Amino acid sequence: MQEKRYSEMTGHELQQEIAVLNEKAKKAEQLGMVNEFAVLERKMTMAKAYLLDPEQFHPGNVYEIEGAPGHYFKVEYLNGVFAWGFRVGGELAEEALPISMLKK
């Protein structure tokens, strides 16, 4: 059976998926599986992005980056659940972050 994409899941299904991923991440961390833990963390971040409303994030605004205190991201535009823009005071390379990484 093919797995559903996060974009096809209901809010309830996303919350269940996040709970499962969280449990797997805890086990991976306990077993010292650093790469597996990092992959699961990224999957959780993506699933959380689909629980948020992109309309709540606005081009031109600056948001603190979740998990990186003191680092900020200026949104240029949104595409789905991704905010495209630049890190404030960082490299001038445009990048995309899932909106779940932006603190309001």
Summary of the structure (lengths in Angstrom):
residues: 104
radius of gyration: 14.9
end to end distance: 37.6
largest distance: 45.6
contacts: 265
relative contact order: 0.15
helix: 43%
strand: 23%
